[in-house]
Amino acid sequence: MPIHEQIVEIAVADRRIGGTIVSPSRLAPGVLFVHGWAGSQTQYLARARELGNLGCVCLTFDLYGHAKTSSFQGTVTREDNLNDIVAAYDALASLPLVDQSAIGVIGSSYGGYLAAILTTLRPVNGSRCALRLSTRMRIGAVPSSS
C-alpha cells in the first residue's frame, strides 16, 4: 500500500512543535506516537511507516524541550508536554483520512505516562484501532513479508 509522508508543525499555545504524518490514501485508523524523555520523533518513524503500510494514519512529533527545542528541557513542564500531546492528538484527529472511532496512542517511558493521561482527556480507542488493523492483516490486504 503506498504511503505518503508530510512534515508538519503543530500549534501549541504560543509555540510550535514539529511532527511527521505518515498515511495511506484512504480512511484509516489513527495512531499517535509519543517518545520518552530526551527522545525524539525519529525513534518512531520506522514503526509509523510500517503501520502506514498496514493502512494506518500515523503522527510522530517532538515534545517541547526535546529534539530541536532541547535547549528548553530544563524549563519544560509536564503541563507543557500534556498540551503538546493533546495538540498532536487534535491534529491527528482533524485529518480527513482518520477514522475518528479508531485512534490509538503508543508511548514509551515518559511518553507512555503522557499517553495514559491523554486517555482521560480525549477519546482514545486503541482496541478498535488494533481490531481494524488485525482484520486487515487476516484477510490478506497486506502482503506478507516472507
N, C-alpha and C positions, 0 to 999 in steps of 0.2 A: 504494500500500500504506500503510495507516495506521500511524503510528509513535507510540510513547509516549516521553516523557522523564521521568526521575526524578533529582532531586538526591540524591546520596549522600555519606556520609562513610566514608572507608576508614581502618581502624585500622592504624597502622604503629608498632610498639613501644609507646611510652607517649604517642603523639600521634595526631592525625587529619589527613587531607588531604581536601579537597573534590573531588567528581567529579560527572559527569553521565553517566547511561546513556541511550542512545538505542536503541530496539529495536522490531522488528516483534512480532507476537503469535504467532510460531511458531518452531520450531527453526531456527537460522541460524548462519552463520559469525560469529566474534567478531573485532572489530578494536579494538586498543588504540592510542590516540593519545598521543604524548609530545611536549610542547612543548620548545622550546630555552631556553637560559639567558635569564633576565629575561622570559620569556614567561608565558603562562597558558593554561588550557584553552579560553578563549574563542576563540583563534585557530583551533581545530579544530572548533568546534561546527557550523559550516555544513557542513563536509565530513562530519562524523558524521551529520548529518541527511540528507545526500544518500545516504550508504551505508545508512542506516536505511531510506530509501525504496526502496533496491535489495534490501533483505532481510537486512541485517547487524545484529548487536547490537554497538553501539559504546560505548566508555568513554573519555571525556576526563577529565583530572584535573590538578590543580595540584601540581607538585613542591614539596616543602618548601623554604622560602626564596624562594618566588615568590608572586605574587598576594597573597592575604590574609596570608601569612606572610613577605612580602618584608623585614620588619624583621630576619629571621634570615639573610638572604642572605650576609652577611659571615662567618657561622659555620657555615653548612651544609657538609657534606662530601659527597664522591662516594658514600661508603658510605650516608649518609642517603638520597640520591636513588636509589641502587640498591635500598635497602629499599622506597622508595616505589613504584618500577616493579614490583618483584616482588609487593608487596601489591596493586597495581592489577591486575596480571595475574591473581593468585589470585582477586580479587573478580570479575573478568570471567568467568574460567573456572568459577566456582562458580554462575553464573546458570543456572537450569534451561533457558532457551531457547538457550544457547550450544552449538554443536556442538564438542565437545572436540577433535575431529580437525582442526578448521579454524579456528585462531586465528592472526591475523596482528598485526603491530605496525608502526606508522608513526611515525617520529620525525624531527624536523628539528634540525640543528646538535647541540647538547648532547643533545637528546632522541634523535637518531639514534645517537649514541655509546652512550647508555644502552640503547637498543633492541638494538644489536648485542651488548652484554654479556648482555642478557636471553636471547638465543637460546642462550647456553651454560648458562643456569640453569633454563629452563623450555622445554616442548615447543612452540615457535612453528612453525607450518606455514603461512606466508603463501602458498606456492604452491597449496596445497589450498584456502585461503580464496579466492584470486583465481580459481581454476578454477571453484569453485561460483558465484561472482559472475558470471563471464563466461558461464557456461552459462545462468544466469537471464536475462541480457540478450539472448543469442542466441535463446532460444526465445520471446521476446516477453512474458515475465512482467512486464516493467516497461514502462509506456507511454513512448513516445518523446517527447522534449521539443520536437521540431519539427513 
